[in-house]
Amino acid sequence: MIALRIEFLAGRFHANPWDAGTNEGEVEWPPSPWRLLRAITAGWFRAGGEHRDVFLRMLDALCEAPRFLLPRATAGHSRHYVPLGGFKNGKPEKTQILDSFLALDHDSEHPAVAYAVWPAIDLPEEVRALLERACNLIGYLGRAESWCSVEVVDSAPHDGELTLVDLASREDVPSAGPLVRRLAPSLSLRGAGLLRSLVQTTADMRRSKRLMPPGTAWVEYRLPPGFLLVQEQYEEQELRGSVFDKIVLRFSVERPRQGVLPPVTRAVDVAELMRRSALSRYSRRDGPASTLLAGKADDGDGKRQGHDHPYYLPFDSRGDGKIDRIDVWFPKGCRHQEYLAVSSVDALCDYRIFDETLPLTFLGSVTPDTSSLVWESITPVVLDRFPKLRGQGHSLLLDGPEEQIAAMLGRRSDTVAEVEVWPAGAHVRRRGGSGARIDAFRARRRGKPERLPPLVGATLRFSEPVSGPIVLGRLAHFGLGQFAPCEF
């Protein structure tokens, strides 16, 4: 057995796959067998290029594609604007270059180390000595930013800290996980022909109208599932289950520079903006949209069953009729990714809805501990269905507001309450006096023109104290249907 211990001194690996452009954002991880052989060849030339016949024997022995033991890594990139030396529209012309890299898992006690292993190869003493001299003079692998030191060793660790990546065609390689192709010598390329191909420059290939070095072929490596995910995503619990139990994330809404806070009657608009901002932050951090934040089924198609997705709850905490607080309530908890996305929202902005940006301040997570026997509407409830009058003289009321609200409570937590529906034209309660009329609340989401059932206010009386939040109705996830203890 022979192995190369590759320590990345800066903890980063910069290299593009052979078939990908610089600005495509891909990183060649694991490194291709061809890249390893070119690095060894460059080290041999730096050592003086002596003992050519011994070096050719070494290349022939290492032509077999190695298996890799790799540390955890996370992809990243930086953007650079390079001047082109000319002018365009009166300004210096420049182009954007994307520097993609991998940040490798390491700390002060555990450096970023990878291994390339040839388990069935034993090198004669003189061949191994030449390989060691060549590897000692390798200063980087990939682009010049990938500083490294390479050492020839007889074994590689098997402590579970490193991830095994091997050819998909080999036995005992799991079938799960994506495939990546890497450049390697073909079976027919050996000896002096291999050396000539390794030292051929890109300019030489372009002049000969080639896209690949002569005598090379593609080999496929099987990556394990979850490869290159961030550290939190490696944990099964965080991939599949809730990390935080039932939780409320609280924000204060700051007054815009030249405007006023939105009225509580626009709760649906504010909740819609909060949801949209949370989805945007999640997509920027973690890629595809979160089905939990969006309230979609796990396959992304159709509505989510149940009510485990978040409630976006704008609230008037001062009693002046203005929205000054937003609570995002996860009734069944959330993962770390959703928590980070929601808590990072620092402003709400949509000039089609509000004239100015609404600054937000994240106050942290809170645990609702208020309980009461009596709860009253602070935003109206949108009924599930239209009430119907039946019978002679339309004297029989079906699906009345009391019946529907009682059914909503039963679906929520199997609780039973006496429901008192307020008369039409009633005002919601607020600290210091009467609030807005129920029919003044906007009860339709933007771009959703369907006609909704009526809005009602109600008082709920329970036989024993009940804890909140209590939010009911068709637009409960968008701020309507909120109840509060009647003792303000």
N, C-alpha and C positions, 0 to 999 in steps of 0.2 A: 504494500500500500504506500502511496505517496500523496501528500496533500500540500496545498499552499494556504498559509495563514495570512489573510489580507486584513491589515488594520487600517481603517480610514481615520486619519489623524484629525481631521476637522469634523468628523461625524456626519459627513455628507458625501453623496455619490452623484456626480454629474456625467451623464452619457445619454446620447440618443440612439435608439435602435437603427440598424443599418438602413431599413426601408422607411424611416420616418424623418420628416424635416424638423429643423430646430424649433420652429414655432408651432408644431403640432402638440407639444406639451407632454410627450411620452418619454419615459425613462427606461433604459435597458437594464432591467433587474429581473432575474439574475444577469450578470454580464455574459456576453456570448463567448463560447469557446474560442472563436476567432479573435476577439479582443484580448483574451488572455495570452494567446500565442503571439500576437503582435507585440504586447507589452514585454514578454520574455525575450523576443527577438531584439527589441530596442535595447533592453538591458545587456544582451550579449554584445551588441555593437559598442555600447559604452564601455564594456569590459575589454575591448580591443578586437573582438571578432576572431579570436584564435580558436584552434582545434575545430575546424569546420566540420570534419567528418563526425566527430563526437557530438557536435551540436545537431547535425542532421539526424543522428540516431535518437537524440532526445526529442526532437520534434515529432518523429515518427511514433515514439512511445506515447506522447501526449496528445496525439490526434483524436483519440477516443474522447467523446464529449464527457466531461466530468459531472458528478453530482455536486450539489451545493448545500451548504449549511449557512443559513442567512439570519441575521438579526431582524427584529421587528423594524419596520420602516414606515414612514408617512410621506406621501408625495407633497411637494410644494413648488413654487416658482417665484421668480422675480421678473419685473419688466424693465427693460433698458431702452432708451431712445438714443440711437447712434446717429451722429451727423453724417450726411452724405457728401458734404463739401460744396453743395450748390444752394440755390435759392428757389423758392416756389411761392408765388403770390407775395413777393417781397419779404418772405421770412426764410430763415435757414432751413433747408430741407433735411429731414431726418426720417429714420425708419425704426420700427419697434422690433426688438429682439426679446424673445421669451427664453429665460434661463430656467429650465425645469431641473429639479433635483429631488433626491430622497434624503430626508432627515432620518438617520439611523439611531436606533435605541442605544444610548450609552450614558455613562456618568463618570465621575472622577475615579471610581474604583473598577468599573467595567467598561473598557473601551469598545468602540464599534468595530467588531471583528466578524469577518465572513471566511468561510473555508470552501475551497475547490478541491474535491477529493476524487482520486483515481484508485478505487479499492483493489483492483486486480493488477496493478502495475508495481513492479520492483525495479528500480534503476540500478545499474552497475555503479560502482564507487566513483569512477571517473566521470560518468554522465551526471550523477547527482552533484558532484562537486562543481561542474560547469553550470548546472541549473542554479545552484546556490549563489554563485558569483553573479549570474545574470539577474536573479531576483533581488539581490542586495542593491542593485543599481536602478530599480524601478522606483521612480519618485511619484508617479500618479497613475491612476487607472481610469480611463475615460477621458474627459476633458481635464485641462491642466488644473482646475480647481479641486479635483478629487485627489488631494494629497494622500499618499498611502505608503506603508512599508509592507514588504512581502517577504515571508520567511518560509522555507521548506521544512515541513514537519512530517513525522511518521504516523500521527494519529490525529483525530478530531474529536472534540467533546461530544458526549451523548447525554447531556444533562437536561434536555427539554427546553433550554433557553433559546436555542436556535431552531429554525424551521427548515426541514429537509425539502429540497426541490430537486426533482430528478426527471429524466426523459420519460415521456408518456408511454413510450414503447417498451420500457423495461418492466420486468415482473415485480409484483408487490407494490406497484404504484397505484394509489387510490384513483378511482375514476371520477371522483367529484373534483370540482374546481376548474377554473378556466385554463385554456391552453395559450401559450405564447411561443412564437417561433424565434429562433436565434441562429445566427450565421455560424457555420462550422466547416472544417475541411471535409470534402467528399471522400469516399472510400478509396478512390483512385489517386488522390493527390498525396504524394509522399516525396521524401528526399529533397533533391535540389529544386524540383518543380514547386514544392510547398514553400521553400524559402523564397523563391522568386515571386510567388504570389503574395506572400506576407509583406514583402518590402515594396510592393507596387503602390504608388500614390494614387490619390483620387484623380489628380490631373492626368496621370497615365491612363487610367480607366476611361475617362471622358474622351481622351484622344482616340482610344480604340473602340469608342462607342459601346462601352460596357456599363452595366448598372451594378454588377457584382464582381468581385475579384475572380479570376479564372480558377476553376477547380473547386469552388465552394458550393455548399448546399445548405438547405434549411433543416434544422432539427426542432422538434417540439418539446417544450418542457411543460409539465403539469404543475400548476400552482395550487396550493391548498385553498379551500374556501375561506373567505374573509381576509385574503392576503392584501397587505397594504392598507388595511383599515386603521383608523386612529386607535390609540391604546384602549379607550373606554369601550370601543366596539368589539374588542377581542373577547370580552366577557360575555358568556352566554346569557346571564341574567339581564344585562343591559341591551343585548340584541333582541330578546324576546319578551321580557316582562317589564313591569313597572319598577322603577328605581325609587321614586317618591310615591308615598301613599297619598290619600286624599289631601289636596293642597290648594291654597288660594294664593296667587301672586298679586300683590297690590301695587298700584301705580298712582301717583298724584298727577293731575293735569294742571300744568302751569298756564298762566294767562299769556296769550300771544302779545307781541310787542305793541301792536297798534289796534288790537281788536278786543273782543270779549270772549269769555268762555261760552261754549255752545249750550243752548238750553237743554234741560233734561228731556224735553219733548223730542229731541233729535237723538235719543239713545241708540236707535237702530243704526243710524249712520255712523256714530262713533264706534259702536261695536263692530260694524262691518270693516271699518278702517283698521281697527286693532287686529282683527282676524287676518286681514290681508297683509298687514305689516309683519305679523308673526310668521306667516307662511313664507314671505319673502326672505326673512332672516334665516329661517330653517333651510331654504333652498340654497342660499349663499354658502352656508356652512356645510351642509350634508348632502347636497345634490337634489334628488327628486323630492317633491313636496311630501310632507308628513300627512298620512291619511288620518291620523288622530287629530291634528290641528284643523284639518279641513272638514272633518266630520264625514269622511267618505268611508266606504267599505274597504277592507284590507287590500282588495284587488284594484282599488282606485275607481271602481265603476259602481255608481249608485250610492244611496245614502247609507250611513252607518247605522246598524241596528242597535237599539238601546240608547242610553244617554251617557256613555262614558267619555265622550269627547268634550272639550272645554266649553264653558259658558263665559262669554265676554260681557261683563256686567258694568256699564257706566252707572255712576251713582252721584247723587247730590248730597254730600255729607254736611254742608254748611246750612242747608235749608234756604238758599237764596234762589233756587230754581235753575242753577247752572251746574253742569257736569264738572266736578273737581276731583273725581276719583274713578279709577277703573279697577275692578277685580277680575282676574282670570281664574276661574274655578275649575280644577280638574277633579271631578267627583270620584274617579277610580284611580287617580294618580297618573304619573307620566314618566317617561324616560329622561335620562340626562340630556339628550339632544333637544327634546321639546322644551325642557326647562331653560336651557341656554338660549334657545331661539326667542322665546317669549320674553325672558328677562332682559335681553339686549335691545328691545324696542325702546327708542328714546324720543320718538316724535311720530305724530300722525300728520300726513300731508296728502291732500287731494283737493286741488283748487276748484274742481267741479262741485265739491260739496261745501268746503269752508274756504274763506278768503285767505286765511293764513295757516301756517304750520302750528300745530298744537304740541308744545314741548311736554315730554313725560319724564318723570323721575321714578325709577324703580325703588320701592320702599322695602322690598323683601317679601318673604313668604309669611303668611299669618295663619293662625288656626282659629276658625270661627268657634267661639265658645259661648255665644249668646243663645239662651233658650227662653221660651216663653209659652204661656198658655194661649195667647191671642196674637195673631199676626194679621197685618193689614197691607193692602197693595200700596207700593210706592211707584210702580209703573204698571199700566193696565195689562190684563191677561188677554191674549188673543185665543179665542176658543178654537177647538179642533174642528168643529162642524157648525153649520148654521142651525139654530133652533128651528123647529118645525111645529106648526099648528095643525092639528088634525081633529076629526070628529065633527059633530053637528055644531055649527056656529063657531068653528075653530076654537073650541073650548078646551081641547086637550093639547098640552105643550109637551113635545118630545125633544129630547136632547137639549133640555134647558140649561142655562149657565150653571146653576147649582149642581145639576147632575154631572155635567162635564168636568167641573173643577173637582168634585169629589172623586171621579174616576181617575183624574190626573194624579191626585194625591195617593190613591191606592196603588197606581203603577209606580209611583216614586219610592215609597217605603212601606207600603201596607198600613199606612196610618189613616185613621178615621177622624174627621173633624166636622163640626157644624159649619156649614157654608152660608154666609149672608152676602148676597149680591147687592151691590149698591144701585140706586136708581140712575137712569140715564141722565147725563149732564153733571154727574158728581165730580168732585175734585179729589185728586190723590192727596194724601196727607204729607206734610213736611213740617220740620221743626219751625215753630214760630207762627203757624197758621196754615191756611189752606194753600194747596199747590195748584198745578195746572189741571185744566179739565181733562177728563179721560179721552174725549174725542179729539183733543188737540195733539195727541201723540202721533208721530209718524209711525205707521204700521205696515210698511212695505219696504223691502230691500231694494237697492238700486238694481235695475235691470230685471226685476221680478214683477211683472205687471199683473199677476193673477189677483183676483178679488178674494180677500181674506174674510173669514167670519168676523163678527163684531168684537169690539173691545169692551171689557167689563172690569170694574173694580170689585174687590170682595174683602170680607173679613173672615178669618178662619179661627174657630174656637176649638181647642183640643181639650181632652179630658185630663191630660198630664203634659208637663212642659216638653216642648219639641225643639230640637236644635236646628239651626239653619246651615247653609242657605236654603231657602225655599224659593224656587223659580219654576213657574208653570206656564204651559201654553205653547202655541205654534212657534213663536219667536223667542222662546225662552233662552236660546243660545245667543241671542242678539240683544239682550238687555231688557226685554219686556217680560211681564209676568213676575217681577220681583216682589217679594213680601219682606216686611221688617216687623220686629216686635212693636206692638202699638205703644209701648213706653219709649218714646224717642229720647 
